[in-house]
Amino acid sequence: MQAELKLSSELTNAIKIAITNATREAVNDLNKNNDKWPMYMNKGTAAKYLGISNNTLSEWISSDSVPFKKIGRSYRFNRNDLDKFMATK
């Protein structure tokens, strides 16, 4: 069974405008949140960004499950790589 709903053009336009405004607001909020985090993070900052403990991040590093670069004895994490990683969790 299929139902069809007819909306006036005024209501359709109002819905489109509301969706567009909500999308813009969500993108702006996302950009504001990302601006407070650096593109490249050390281990402590990355753990805070991910909302996990340093120990958990250490376990993820040991198991090679999280993307990172090791420079000397320091670990560096790319924010975009961490976002992609978390999207698959």
PDB file with SEQRES, HELIX, SHEET and CRYST1 records, atoms N, CA, C and O in Angstrom:
SEQRES   1 A   89  MET GLN ALA GLU LEU LYS LEU SER SER GLU LEU THR ASN          
SEQRES   2 A   89  ALA ILE LYS ILE ALA ILE THR ASN ALA THR ARG GLU ALA          
SEQRES   3 A   89  VAL ASN ASP LEU ASN LYS ASN ASN ASP LYS TRP PRO MET          
SEQRES   4 A   89  TYR MET ASN LYS GLY THR ALA ALA LYS TYR LEU GLY ILE          
SEQRES   5 A   89  SER ASN ASN THR LEU SER GLU TRP ILE SER SER ASP SER          
SEQRES   6 A   89  VAL PRO PHE LYS LYS ILE GLY ARG SER TYR ARG PHE ASN          
SEQRES   7 A   89  ARG ASN ASP LEU ASP LYS PHE MET ALA THR LYS                  
HELIX    1 AA1 SER A    9  ASP A   35  1                                  27    
HELIX    2 AA2 LYS A   43  LEU A   50  1                                   8    
HELIX    3 AA3 ASN A   54  SER A   62  1                                   9    
HELIX    4 AA4 ARG A   79  ALA A   87  1                                   9    
SHEET    1 AA1 3 TYR A  40  MET A  41  0                                        
SHEET    2 AA1 3 SER A  74  ASN A  78 -1                                        
SHEET    3 AA1 3 LYS A  69  ILE A  71 -1                                        
CRYST1    1.000    1.000    1.000  90.00  90.00  90.00 P 1           1          
ATOM      1  N   MET A   1       0.841  -1.172   0.000  1.00  0.00           N  
ATOM      2  CA  MET A   1       0.000   0.000   0.000  1.00  0.00           C  
ATOM      3  C   MET A   1       0.886   1.235   0.000  1.00  0.00           C  
ATOM      4  O   MET A   1       1.837   1.328   0.776  1.00  0.00           O  
ATOM      5  N   GLN A   2       0.578   2.155  -0.850  1.00  0.00           N  
ATOM      6  CA  GLN A   2       1.363   3.370  -0.976  1.00  0.00           C  
ATOM      7  C   GLN A   2       0.454   4.566  -0.785  1.00  0.00           C  
ATOM      8  O   GLN A   2      -0.640   4.631  -1.345  1.00  0.00           O  
ATOM      9  N   ALA A   3       0.919   5.506   0.008  1.00  0.00           N  
ATOM     10  CA  ALA A   3       0.141   6.718   0.257  1.00  0.00           C  
ATOM     11  C   ALA A   3       0.845   7.892  -0.407  1.00  0.00           C  
ATOM     12  O   ALA A   3       2.073   7.924  -0.489  1.00  0.00           O  
ATOM     13  N   GLU A   4       0.086   8.826  -0.865  1.00  0.00           N  
ATOM     14  CA  GLU A   4       0.644  10.012  -1.493  1.00  0.00           C  
ATOM     15  C   GLU A   4       0.149  11.223  -0.733  1.00  0.00           C  
ATOM     16  O   GLU A   4      -1.032  11.328  -0.402  1.00  0.00           O  
ATOM     17  N   LEU A   5       1.062  12.133  -0.463  1.00  0.00           N  
ATOM     18  CA  LEU A   5       0.734  13.338   0.289  1.00  0.00           C  
ATOM     19  C   LEU A   5       1.013  14.542  -0.590  1.00  0.00           C  
ATOM     20  O   LEU A   5       2.134  14.719  -1.066  1.00  0.00           O  
ATOM     21  N   LYS A   6       0.026  15.350  -0.803  1.00  0.00           N  
ATOM     22  CA  LYS A   6       0.176  16.567  -1.608  1.00  0.00           C  
ATOM     23  C   LYS A   6       0.365  17.749  -0.671  1.00  0.00           C  
ATOM     24  O   LYS A   6      -0.445  17.990   0.224  1.00  0.00           O  
ATOM     25  N   LEU A   7       1.456  18.483  -0.897  1.00  0.00           N  
ATOM     26  CA  LEU A   7       1.735  19.676  -0.095  1.00  0.00           C  
ATOM     27  C   LEU A   7       1.653  20.898  -0.991  1.00  0.00           C  
ATOM     28  O   LEU A   7       1.940  20.841  -2.186  1.00  0.00           O  
ATOM     29  N   SER A   8       1.258  21.989  -0.389  1.00  0.00           N  
ATOM     30  CA  SER A   8       1.223  23.229  -1.154  1.00  0.00           C  
ATOM     31  C   SER A   8       2.653  23.646  -1.485  1.00  0.00           C  
ATOM     32  O   SER A   8       3.595  23.254  -0.796  1.00  0.00           O  
ATOM     33  N   SER A   9       2.808  24.430  -2.526  1.00  0.00           N  
ATOM     34  CA  SER A   9       4.150  24.874  -2.908  1.00  0.00           C  
ATOM     35  C   SER A   9       4.768  25.736  -1.809  1.00  0.00           C  
ATOM     36  O   SER A   9       5.983  25.711  -1.611  1.00  0.00           O  
ATOM     37  N   GLU A  10       3.939  26.496  -1.095  1.00  0.00           N  
ATOM     38  CA  GLU A  10       4.462  27.312   0.007  1.00  0.00           C  
ATOM     39  C   GLU A  10       5.039  26.425   1.115  1.00  0.00           C  
ATOM     40  O   GLU A  10       6.114  26.707   1.644  1.00  0.00           O  
ATOM     41  N   LEU A  11       4.329  25.369   1.458  1.00  0.00           N  
ATOM     42  CA  LEU A  11       4.807  24.463   2.505  1.00  0.00           C  
ATOM     43  C   LEU A  11       6.041  23.699   2.033  1.00  0.00           C  
ATOM     44  O   LEU A  11       6.975  23.501   2.810  1.00  0.00           O  
ATOM     45  N   THR A  12       6.061  23.276   0.793  1.00  0.00           N  
ATOM     46  CA  THR A  12       7.222  22.590   0.235  1.00  0.00           C  
ATOM     47  C   THR A  12       8.449  23.492   0.283  1.00  0.00           C  
ATOM     48  O   THR A  12       9.527  23.054   0.683  1.00  0.00           O  
ATOM     49  N   ASN A  13       8.290  24.743  -0.120  1.00  0.00           N  
ATOM     50  CA  ASN A  13       9.406  25.693  -0.078  1.00  0.00           C  
ATOM     51  C   ASN A  13       9.868  25.960   1.354  1.00  0.00           C  
ATOM     52  O   ASN A  13      11.067  26.065   1.613  1.00  0.00           O  
ATOM     53  N   ALA A  14       8.924  26.068   2.276  1.00  0.00           N  
ATOM     54  CA  ALA A  14       9.278  26.292   3.682  1.00  0.00           C  
ATOM     55  C   ALA A  14      10.078  25.111   4.223  1.00  0.00           C  
ATOM     56  O   ALA A  14      11.031  25.308   4.977  1.00  0.00           O  
ATOM     57  N   ILE A  15       9.707  23.896   3.850  1.00  0.00           N  
ATOM     58  CA  ILE A  15      10.442  22.706   4.290  1.00  0.00           C  
ATOM     59  C   ILE A  15      11.842  22.702   3.692  1.00  0.00           C  
ATOM     60  O   ILE A  15      12.810  22.405   4.392  1.00  0.00           O  
ATOM     61  N   LYS A  16      11.962  23.025   2.415  1.00  0.00           N  
ATOM     62  CA  LYS A  16      13.276  23.080   1.771  1.00  0.00           C  
ATOM     63  C   LYS A  16      14.190  24.100   2.446  1.00  0.00           C  
ATOM     64  O   LYS A  16      15.370  23.835   2.675  1.00  0.00           O  
ATOM     65  N   ILE A  17      13.632  25.266   2.759  1.00  0.00           N  
ATOM     66  CA  ILE A  17      14.416  26.318   3.426  1.00  0.00           C  
ATOM     67  C   ILE A  17      14.852  25.859   4.819  1.00  0.00           C  
ATOM     68  O   ILE A  17      15.993  26.085   5.222  1.00  0.00           O  
ATOM     69  N   ALA A  18      13.944  25.218   5.546  1.00  0.00           N  
ATOM     70  CA  ALA A  18      14.269  24.740   6.890  1.00  0.00           C  
ATOM     71  C   ALA A  18      15.371  23.688   6.839  1.00  0.00           C  
ATOM     72  O   ALA A  18      16.271  23.701   7.679  1.00  0.00           O  
ATOM     73  N   ILE A  19      15.318  22.782   5.873  1.00  0.00           N  
ATOM     74  CA  ILE A  19      16.344  21.747   5.736  1.00  0.00           C  
ATOM     75  C   ILE A  19      17.684  22.384   5.358  1.00  0.00           C  
ATOM     76  O   ILE A  19      18.722  22.011   5.907  1.00  0.00           O  
ATOM     77  N   THR A  20      17.669  23.324   4.441  1.00  0.00           N  
ATOM     78  CA  THR A  20      18.894  24.011   4.023  1.00  0.00           C  
ATOM     79  C   THR A  20      19.528  24.740   5.199  1.00  0.00           C  
ATOM     80  O   THR A  20      20.738  24.655   5.405  1.00  0.00           O  
ATOM     81  N   ASN A  21      18.720  25.454   5.967  1.00  0.00           N  
ATOM     82  CA  ASN A  21      19.243  26.192   7.124  1.00  0.00           C  
ATOM     83  C   ASN A  21      19.802  25.248   8.185  1.00  0.00           C  
ATOM     84  O   ASN A  21      20.849  25.521   8.772  1.00  0.00           O  
ATOM     85  N   ALA A  22      19.108  24.143   8.430  1.00  0.00           N  
ATOM     86  CA  ALA A  22      19.583  23.175   9.420  1.00  0.00           C  
ATOM     87  C   ALA A  22      20.901  22.555   8.974  1.00  0.00           C  
ATOM     88  O   ALA A  22      21.788  22.335   9.799  1.00  0.00           O  
ATOM     89  N   THR A  23      21.042  22.271   7.683  1.00  0.00           N  
ATOM     90  CA  THR A  23      22.281  21.708   7.152  1.00  0.00           C  
ATOM     91  C   THR A  23      23.424  22.698   7.289  1.00  0.00           C  
ATOM     92  O   THR A  23      24.518  22.324   7.712  1.00  0.00           O  
ATOM     93  N   ARG A  24      23.186  23.952   6.936  1.00  0.00           N  
ATOM     94  CA  ARG A  24      24.236  24.981   7.087  1.00  0.00           C  
ATOM     95  C   ARG A  24      24.672  25.122   8.537  1.00  0.00           C  
ATOM     96  O   ARG A  24      25.863  25.233   8.829  1.00  0.00           O  
ATOM     97  N   GLU A  25      23.706  25.115   9.438  1.00  0.00           N  
ATOM     98  CA  GLU A  25      24.019  25.243  10.859  1.00  0.00           C  
ATOM     99  C   GLU A  25      24.846  24.055  11.342  1.00  0.00           C  
ATOM    100  O   GLU A  25      25.790  24.225  12.114  1.00  0.00           O  
ATOM    101  N   ALA A  26      24.494  22.858  10.891  1.00  0.00           N  
ATOM    102  CA  ALA A  26      25.249  21.664  11.290  1.00  0.00           C  
ATOM    103  C   ALA A  26      26.673  21.718  10.767  1.00  0.00           C  
ATOM    104  O   ALA A  26      27.603  21.360  11.490  1.00  0.00           O  
ATOM    105  N   VAL A  27      26.869  22.154   9.535  1.00  0.00           N  
ATOM    106  CA  VAL A  27      28.213  22.275   8.961  1.00  0.00           C  
ATOM    107  C   VAL A  27      29.009  23.328   9.715  1.00  0.00           C  
ATOM    108  O   VAL A  27      30.188  23.115  10.002  1.00  0.00           O  
ATOM    109  N   ASN A  28      28.398  24.448  10.039  1.00  0.00           N  
ATOM    110  CA  ASN A  28      29.086  25.501  10.801  1.00  0.00           C  
ATOM    111  C   ASN A  28      29.501  24.996  12.171  1.00  0.00           C  
ATOM    112  O   ASN A  28      30.612  25.269  12.625  1.00  0.00           O  
ATOM    113  N   ASP A  29      28.611  24.257  12.838  1.00  0.00           N  
ATOM    114  CA  ASP A  29      28.947  23.700  14.146  1.00  0.00           C  
ATOM    115  C   ASP A  29      30.110  22.720  14.044  1.00  0.00           C  
ATOM    116  O   ASP A  29      31.004  22.713  14.889  1.00  0.00           O  
ATOM    117  N   LEU A  30      30.089  21.898  13.008  1.00  0.00           N  
ATOM    118  CA  LEU A  30      31.174  20.938  12.809  1.00  0.00           C  
ATOM    119  C   LEU A  30      32.493  21.652  12.582  1.00  0.00           C  
ATOM    120  O   LEU A  30      33.518  21.260  13.139  1.00  0.00           O  
ATOM    121  N   ASN A  31      32.472  22.698  11.768  1.00  0.00           N  
ATOM    122  CA  ASN A  31      33.698  23.466  11.511  1.00  0.00           C  
ATOM    123  C   ASN A  31      34.213  24.136  12.772  1.00  0.00           C  
ATOM    124  O   ASN A  31      35.424  24.183  12.991  1.00  0.00           O  
ATOM    125  N   LYS A  32      33.326  24.652  13.602  1.00  0.00           N  
ATOM    126  CA  LYS A  32      33.752  25.282  14.854  1.00  0.00           C  
ATOM    127  C   LYS A  32      34.401  24.263  15.768  1.00  0.00           C  
ATOM    128  O   LYS A  32      35.417  24.556  16.400  1.00  0.00           O  
ATOM    129  N   ASN A  33      33.819  23.043  15.850  1.00  0.00           N  
ATOM    130  CA  ASN A  33      34.384  22.004  16.714  1.00  0.00           C  
ATOM    131  C   ASN A  33      35.741  21.551  16.214  1.00  0.00           C  
ATOM    132  O   ASN A  33      36.641  21.320  17.021  1.00  0.00           O  
ATOM    133  N   ASN A  34      35.915  21.416  14.905  1.00  0.00           N  
ATOM    134  CA  ASN A  34      37.190  20.981  14.366  1.00  0.00           C  
ATOM    135  C   ASN A  34      38.259  22.051  14.496  1.00  0.00           C  
ATOM    136  O   ASN A  34      39.442  21.721  14.577  1.00  0.00           O  
ATOM    137  N   ASP A  35      37.880  23.321  14.519  1.00  0.00           N  
ATOM    138  CA  ASP A  35      38.851  24.399  14.635  1.00  0.00           C  
ATOM    139  C   ASP A  35      39.559  24.400  15.985  1.00  0.00           C  
ATOM    140  O   ASP A  35      40.666  24.929  16.096  1.00  0.00           O  
ATOM    141  N   LYS A  36      38.949  23.823  17.006  1.00  0.00           N  
ATOM    142  CA  LYS A  36      39.599  23.831  18.313  1.00  0.00           C  
ATOM    143  C   LYS A  36      40.568  22.653  18.489  1.00  0.00           C  
ATOM    144  O   LYS A  36      41.269  22.575  19.498  1.00  0.00           O  
ATOM    145  N   TRP A  37      40.608  21.749  17.520  1.00  0.00           N  
ATOM    146  CA  TRP A  37      41.541  20.631  17.563  1.00  0.00           C  
ATOM    147  C   TRP A  37      42.578  20.809  16.464  1.00  0.00           C  
ATOM    148  O   TRP A  37      42.216  21.113  15.327  1.00  0.00           O  
ATOM    149  N   PRO A  38      43.861  20.628  16.774  1.00  0.00           N  
ATOM    150  CA  PRO A  38      44.890  20.777  15.738  1.00  0.00           C  
ATOM    151  C   PRO A  38      44.801  19.652  14.707  1.00  0.00           C  
ATOM    152  O   PRO A  38      44.270  18.579  14.991  1.00  0.00           O  
ATOM    153  N   MET A  39      45.320  19.908  13.523  1.00  0.00           N  
ATOM    154  CA  MET A  39      45.299  18.889  12.473  1.00  0.00           C  
ATOM    155  C   MET A  39      46.169  17.699  12.861  1.00  0.00           C  
ATOM    156  O   MET A  39      45.812  16.553  12.585  1.00  0.00           O  
ATOM    157  N   TYR A  40      47.316  17.964  13.504  1.00  0.00           N  
ATOM    158  CA  TYR A  40      48.218  16.900  13.940  1.00  0.00           C  
ATOM    159  C   TYR A  40      48.328  16.959  15.453  1.00  0.00           C  
ATOM    160  O   TYR A  40      48.610  18.011  16.027  1.00  0.00           O  
ATOM    161  N   MET A  41      48.103  15.818  16.094  1.00  0.00           N  
ATOM    162  CA  MET A  41      48.041  15.778  17.556  1.00  0.00           C  
ATOM    163  C   MET A  41      49.064  14.815  18.129  1.00  0.00           C  
ATOM    164  O   MET A  41      49.441  13.825  17.503  1.00  0.00           O  
ATOM    165  N   ASN A  42      49.507  15.138  19.351  1.00  0.00           N  
ATOM    166  CA  ASN A  42      50.332  14.196  20.081  1.00  0.00           C  
ATOM    167  C   ASN A  42      49.413  13.157  20.731  1.00  0.00           C  
ATOM    168  O   ASN A  42      48.193  13.225  20.583  1.00  0.00           O  
ATOM    169  N   LYS A  43      49.987  12.220  21.433  1.00  0.00           N  
ATOM    170  CA  LYS A  43      49.216  11.105  21.988  1.00  0.00           C  
ATOM    171  C   LYS A  43      48.157  11.566  22.994  1.00  0.00           C  
ATOM    172  O   LYS A  43      47.017  11.106  22.947  1.00  0.00           O  
ATOM    173  N   GLY A  44      48.524  12.457  23.885  1.00  0.00           N  
ATOM    174  CA  GLY A  44      47.571  12.932  24.893  1.00  0.00           C  
ATOM    175  C   GLY A  44      46.394  13.677  24.287  1.00  0.00           C  
ATOM    176  O   GLY A  44      45.245  13.469  24.679  1.00  0.00           O  
ATOM    177  N   THR A  45      46.686  14.545  23.331  1.00  0.00           N  
ATOM    178  CA  THR A  45      45.627  15.306  22.672  1.00  0.00           C  
ATOM    179  C   THR A  45      44.728  14.388  21.856  1.00  0.00           C  
ATOM    180  O   THR A  45      43.508  14.555  21.840  1.00  0.00           O  
ATOM    181  N   ALA A  46      45.338  13.413  21.174  1.00  0.00           N  
ATOM    182  CA  ALA A  46      44.551  12.468  20.372  1.00  0.00           C  
ATOM    183  C   ALA A  46      43.609  11.659  21.259  1.00  0.00           C  
ATOM    184  O   ALA A  46      42.461  11.417  20.884  1.00  0.00           O  
ATOM    185  N   ALA A  47      44.078  11.244  22.421  1.00  0.00           N  
ATOM    186  CA  ALA A  47      43.230  10.489  23.346  1.00  0.00           C  
ATOM    187  C   ALA A  47      42.044  11.342  23.801  1.00  0.00           C  
ATOM    188  O   ALA A  47      40.916  10.852  23.860  1.00  0.00           O  
ATOM    189  N   LYS A  48      42.290  12.597  24.117  1.00  0.00           N  
ATOM    190  CA  LYS A  48      41.203  13.499  24.508  1.00  0.00           C  
ATOM    191  C   LYS A  48      40.237  13.705  23.352  1.00  0.00           C  
ATOM    192  O   LYS A  48      39.022  13.697  23.550  1.00  0.00           O  
ATOM    193  N   TYR A  49      40.765  13.890  22.143  1.00  0.00           N  
ATOM    194  CA  TYR A  49      39.934  14.094  20.963  1.00  0.00           C  
ATOM    195  C   TYR A  49      39.012  12.896  20.736  1.00  0.00           C  
ATOM    196  O   TYR A  49      37.840  13.055  20.395  1.00  0.00           O  
ATOM    197  N   LEU A  50      39.562  11.689  20.931  1.00  0.00           N  
ATOM    198  CA  LEU A  50      38.779  10.481  20.724  1.00  0.00           C  
ATOM    199  C   LEU A  50      37.888  10.136  21.908  1.00  0.00           C  
ATOM    200  O   LEU A  50      36.998   9.292  21.800  1.00  0.00           O  
ATOM    201  N   GLY A  51      38.132  10.795  23.043  1.00  0.00           N  
ATOM    202  CA  GLY A  51      37.338  10.517  24.239  1.00  0.00           C  
ATOM    203  C   GLY A  51      37.696   9.183  24.876  1.00  0.00           C  
ATOM    204  O   GLY A  51      36.834   8.491  25.419  1.00  0.00           O  
ATOM    205  N   ILE A  52      38.972   8.828  24.807  1.00  0.00           N  
ATOM    206  CA  ILE A  52      39.451   7.567  25.371  1.00  0.00           C  
ATOM    207  C   ILE A  52      40.633   7.849  26.286  1.00  0.00           C  
ATOM    208  O   ILE A  52      41.173   8.955  26.301  1.00  0.00           O  
ATOM    209  N   SER A  53      41.024   6.838  27.047  1.00  0.00           N  
ATOM    210  CA  SER A  53      42.170   7.011  27.938  1.00  0.00           C  
ATOM    211  C   SER A  53      43.475   6.824  27.156  1.00  0.00           C  
ATOM    212  O   SER A  53      43.494   6.262  26.060  1.00  0.00           O  
ATOM    213  N   ASN A  54      44.557   7.312  27.754  1.00  0.00           N  
ATOM    214  CA  ASN A  54      45.876   7.099  27.152  1.00  0.00           C  
ATOM    215  C   ASN A  54      46.188   5.613  27.043  1.00  0.00           C  
ATOM    216  O   ASN A  54      46.808   5.175  26.074  1.00  0.00           O  
ATOM    217  N   ASN A  55      45.758   4.835  28.039  1.00  0.00           N  
ATOM    218  CA  ASN A  55      46.005   3.393  28.013  1.00  0.00           C  
ATOM    219  C   ASN A  55      45.295   2.730  26.832  1.00  0.00           C  
ATOM    220  O   ASN A  55      45.869   1.874  26.158  1.00  0.00           O  
ATOM    221  N   THR A  56      44.059   3.125  26.586  1.00  0.00           N  
ATOM    222  CA  THR A  56      43.320   2.563  25.452  1.00  0.00           C  
ATOM    223  C   THR A  56      44.019   2.919  24.146  1.00  0.00           C  
ATOM    224  O   THR A  56      44.162   2.071  23.264  1.00  0.00           O  
ATOM    225  N   LEU A  57      44.454   4.166  24.020  1.00  0.00           N  
ATOM    226  CA  LEU A  57      45.155   4.568  22.809  1.00  0.00           C  
ATOM    227  C   LEU A  57      46.457   3.781  22.658  1.00  0.00           C  
ATOM    228  O   LEU A  57      46.824   3.401  21.546  1.00  0.00           O  
ATOM    229  N   SER A  58      47.145   3.537  23.751  1.00  0.00           N  
ATOM    230  CA  SER A  58      48.369   2.729  23.698  1.00  0.00           C  
ATOM    231  C   SER A  58      48.080   1.314  23.206  1.00  0.00           C  
ATOM    232  O   SER A  58      48.847   0.750  22.425  1.00  0.00           O  
ATOM    233  N   GLU A  59      46.976   0.752  23.666  1.00  0.00           N  
ATOM    234  CA  GLU A  59      46.580  -0.589  23.207  1.00  0.00           C  
ATOM    235  C   GLU A  59      46.277  -0.577  21.713  1.00  0.00           C  
ATOM    236  O   GLU A  59      46.670  -1.491  20.988  1.00  0.00           O  
ATOM    237  N   TRP A  60      45.578   0.461  21.255  1.00  0.00           N  
ATOM    238  CA  TRP A  60      45.256   0.573  19.825  1.00  0.00           C  
ATOM    239  C   TRP A  60      46.528   0.733  18.997  1.00  0.00           C  
ATOM    240  O   TRP A  60      46.630   0.187  17.898  1.00  0.00           O  
ATOM    241  N   ILE A  61      47.503   1.488  19.529  1.00  0.00           N  
ATOM    242  CA  ILE A  61      48.772   1.655  18.828  1.00  0.00           C  
ATOM    243  C   ILE A  61      49.496   0.312  18.745  1.00  0.00           C  
ATOM    244  O   ILE A  61      49.995  -0.064  17.685  1.00  0.00           O  
ATOM    245  N   SER A  62      49.550  -0.406  19.864  1.00  0.00           N  
ATOM    246  CA  SER A  62      50.237  -1.710  19.897  1.00  0.00           C  
ATOM    247  C   SER A  62      49.635  -2.703  18.916  1.00  0.00           C  
ATOM    248  O   SER A  62      50.349  -3.514  18.327  1.00  0.00           O  
ATOM    249  N   SER A  63      48.322  -2.638  18.743  1.00  0.00           N  
ATOM    250  CA  SER A  63      47.655  -3.576  17.835  1.00  0.00           C  
ATOM    251  C   SER A  63      47.565  -3.037  16.406  1.00  0.00           C  
ATOM    252  O   SER A  63      46.962  -3.668  15.538  1.00  0.00           O  
ATOM    253  N   ASP A  64      48.162  -1.878  16.165  1.00  0.00           N  
ATOM    254  CA  ASP A  64      48.127  -1.235  14.840  1.00  0.00           C  
ATOM    255  C   ASP A  64      46.706  -1.027  14.324  1.00  0.00           C  
ATOM    256  O   ASP A  64      46.469  -1.096  13.118  1.00  0.00           O  
ATOM    257  N   SER A  65      45.765  -0.773  15.224  1.00  0.00           N  
ATOM    258  CA  SER A  65      44.387  -0.580  14.778  1.00  0.00           C  
ATOM    259  C   SER A  65      44.040   0.885  14.556  1.00  0.00           C  
ATOM    260  O   SER A  65      43.028   1.187  13.925  1.00  0.00           O  
ATOM    261  N   VAL A  66      44.856   1.794  15.061  1.00  0.00           N  
ATOM    262  CA  VAL A  66      44.606   3.226  14.903  1.00  0.00           C  
ATOM    263  C   VAL A  66      45.702   3.812  13.997  1.00  0.00           C  
ATOM    264  O   VAL A  66      46.866   3.428  14.112  1.00  0.00           O  
ATOM    265  N   PRO A  67      45.339   4.730  13.105  1.00  0.00           N  
ATOM    266  CA  PRO A  67      46.369   5.319  12.237  1.00  0.00           C  
ATOM    267  C   PRO A  67      47.246   6.314  13.006  1.00  0.00           C  
ATOM    268  O   PRO A  67      46.743   7.178  13.724  1.00  0.00           O  
ATOM    269  N   PHE A  68      48.560   6.176  12.842  1.00  0.00           N  
ATOM    270  CA  PHE A  68      49.501   7.074  13.508  1.00  0.00           C  
ATOM    271  C   PHE A  68      50.815   7.091  12.741  1.00  0.00           C  
ATOM    272  O   PHE A  68      51.076   6.230  11.901  1.00  0.00           O  
ATOM    273  N   LYS A  69      51.622   8.074  13.043  1.00  0.00           N  
ATOM    274  CA  LYS A  69      52.994   8.156  12.545  1.00  0.00           C  
ATOM    275  C   LYS A  69      53.897   8.204  13.761  1.00  0.00           C  
ATOM    276  O   LYS A  69      53.590   8.883  14.742  1.00  0.00           O  
ATOM    277  N   LYS A  70      54.985   7.504  13.704  1.00  0.00           N  
ATOM    278  CA  LYS A  70      55.965   7.552  14.792  1.00  0.00           C  
ATOM    279  C   LYS A  70      57.180   8.300  14.288  1.00  0.00           C  
ATOM    280  O   LYS A  70      57.794   7.923  13.290  1.00  0.00           O  
ATOM    281  N   ILE A  71      57.514   9.358  14.991  1.00  0.00           N  
ATOM    282  CA  ILE A  71      58.667  10.189  14.650  1.00  0.00           C  
ATOM    283  C   ILE A  71      59.614  10.123  15.843  1.00  0.00           C  
ATOM    284  O   ILE A  71      59.360  10.734  16.882  1.00  0.00           O  
ATOM    285  N   GLY A  72      60.687   9.392  15.690  1.00  0.00           N  
ATOM    286  CA  GLY A  72      61.570   9.156  16.829  1.00  0.00           C  
ATOM    287  C   GLY A  72      60.818   8.341  17.868  1.00  0.00           C  
ATOM    288  O   GLY A  72      60.388   7.220  17.596  1.00  0.00           O  
ATOM    289  N   ARG A  73      60.663   8.907  19.055  1.00  0.00           N  
ATOM    290  CA  ARG A  73      59.899   8.238  20.106  1.00  0.00           C  
ATOM    291  C   ARG A  73      58.520   8.857  20.289  1.00  0.00           C  
ATOM    292  O   ARG A  73      57.786   8.489  21.207  1.00  0.00           O  
ATOM    293  N   SER A  74      58.167   9.802  19.412  1.00  0.00           N  
ATOM    294  CA  SER A  74      56.882  10.507  19.512  1.00  0.00           C  
ATOM    295  C   SER A  74      55.872   9.945  18.524  1.00  0.00           C  
ATOM    296  O   SER A  74      56.222   9.520  17.423  1.00  0.00           O  
ATOM    297  N   TYR A  75      54.623   9.952  18.941  1.00  0.00           N  
ATOM    298  CA  TYR A  75      53.528   9.549  18.075  1.00  0.00           C  
ATOM    299  C   TYR A  75      52.763  10.787  17.628  1.00  0.00           C  
ATOM    300  O   TYR A  75      52.553  11.710  18.415  1.00  0.00           O  
ATOM    301  N   ARG A  76      52.349  10.804  16.368  1.00  0.00           N  
ATOM    302  CA  ARG A  76      51.536  11.890  15.839  1.00  0.00           C  
ATOM    303  C   ARG A  76      50.320  11.294  15.150  1.00  0.00           C  
ATOM    304  O   ARG A  76      50.392  10.257  14.490  1.00  0.00           O  
ATOM    305  N   PHE A  77      49.197  11.987  15.325  1.00  0.00           N  
ATOM    306  CA  PHE A  77      47.921  11.522  14.808  1.00  0.00           C  
ATOM    307  C   PHE A  77      47.284  12.619  13.975  1.00  0.00           C  
ATOM    308  O   PHE A  77      47.178  13.761  14.422  1.00  0.00           O  
ATOM    309  N   ASN A  78      46.859  12.277  12.769  1.00  0.00           N  
ATOM    310  CA  ASN A  78      46.178  13.204  11.885  1.00  0.00           C  
ATOM    311  C   ASN A  78      44.689  13.182  12.216  1.00  0.00           C  
ATOM    312  O   ASN A  78      44.076  12.115  12.256  1.00  0.00           O  
ATOM    313  N   ARG A  79      44.113  14.349  12.450  1.00  0.00           N  
ATOM    314  CA  ARG A  79      42.696  14.454  12.843  1.00  0.00           C  
ATOM    315  C   ARG A  79      41.779  13.808  11.812  1.00  0.00           C  
ATOM    316  O   ARG A  79      40.839  13.106  12.185  1.00  0.00           O  
ATOM    317  N   ASN A  80      42.029  14.027  10.531  1.00  0.00           N  
ATOM    318  CA  ASN A  80      41.168  13.437   9.493  1.00  0.00           C  
ATOM    319  C   ASN A  80      41.253  11.916   9.492  1.00  0.00           C  
ATOM    320  O   ASN A  80      40.245  11.231   9.318  1.00  0.00           O  
ATOM    321  N   ASP A  81      42.463  11.393   9.687  1.00  0.00           N  
ATOM    322  CA  ASP A  81      42.628   9.942   9.755  1.00  0.00           C  
ATOM    323  C   ASP A  81      41.901   9.358  10.964  1.00  0.00           C  
ATOM    324  O   ASP A  81      41.311   8.280  10.885  1.00  0.00           O  
ATOM    325  N   LEU A  82      41.951  10.082  12.087  1.00  0.00           N  
ATOM    326  CA  LEU A  82      41.247   9.611  13.282  1.00  0.00           C  
ATOM    327  C   LEU A  82      39.736   9.628  13.067  1.00  0.00           C  
ATOM    328  O   LEU A  82      39.033   8.722  13.516  1.00  0.00           O  
ATOM    329  N   ASP A  83      39.234  10.659  12.378  1.00  0.00           N  
ATOM    330  CA  ASP A  83      37.794  10.723  12.096  1.00  0.00           C  
ATOM    331  C   ASP A  83      37.353   9.549  11.223  1.00  0.00           C  
ATOM    332  O   ASP A  83      36.315   8.936  11.473  1.00  0.00           O  
ATOM    333  N   LYS A  84      38.147   9.242  10.203  1.00  0.00           N  
ATOM    334  CA  LYS A  84      37.822   8.113   9.316  1.00  0.00           C  
ATOM    335  C   LYS A  84      37.876   6.804  10.106  1.00  0.00           C  
ATOM    336  O   LYS A  84      37.015   5.939   9.947  1.00  0.00           O  
ATOM    337  N   PHE A  85      38.888   6.666  10.950  1.00  0.00           N  
ATOM    338  CA  PHE A  85      39.031   5.473  11.768  1.00  0.00           C  
ATOM    339  C   PHE A  85      37.815   5.274  12.669  1.00  0.00           C  
ATOM    340  O   PHE A  85      37.273   4.171  12.749  1.00  0.00           O  
ATOM    341  N   MET A  86      37.387   6.332  13.343  1.00  0.00           N  
ATOM    342  CA  MET A  86      36.257   6.229  14.261  1.00  0.00           C  
ATOM    343  C   MET A  86      34.949   5.968  13.519  1.00  0.00           C  
ATOM    344  O   MET A  86      34.042   5.344  14.069  1.00  0.00           O  
ATOM    345  N   ALA A  87      34.845   6.434  12.290  1.00  0.00           N  
ATOM    346  CA  ALA A  87      33.627   6.196  11.510  1.00  0.00           C  
ATOM    347  C   ALA A  87      33.450   4.717  11.189  1.00  0.00           C  
ATOM    348  O   ALA A  87      32.337   4.268  10.915  1.00  0.00           O  
ATOM    349  N   THR A  88      34.551   3.955  11.222  1.00  0.00           N  
ATOM    350  CA  THR A  88      34.458   2.534  10.927  1.00  0.00           C  
ATOM    351  C   THR A  88      34.296   1.697  12.183  1.00  0.00           C  
ATOM    352  O   THR A  88      34.138   0.479  12.089  1.00  0.00           O  
ATOM    353  N   LYS A  89      34.330   2.305  13.333  1.00  0.00           N  
ATOM    354  CA  LYS A  89      34.192   1.574  14.607  1.00  0.00           C  
ATOM    355  C   LYS A  89      32.740   1.303  14.920  1.00  0.00           C  
ATOM    356  O   LYS A  89      32.433   0.700  15.948  1.00  0.00           O  
TER     357      LYS A  89                                                      
END                                                                             
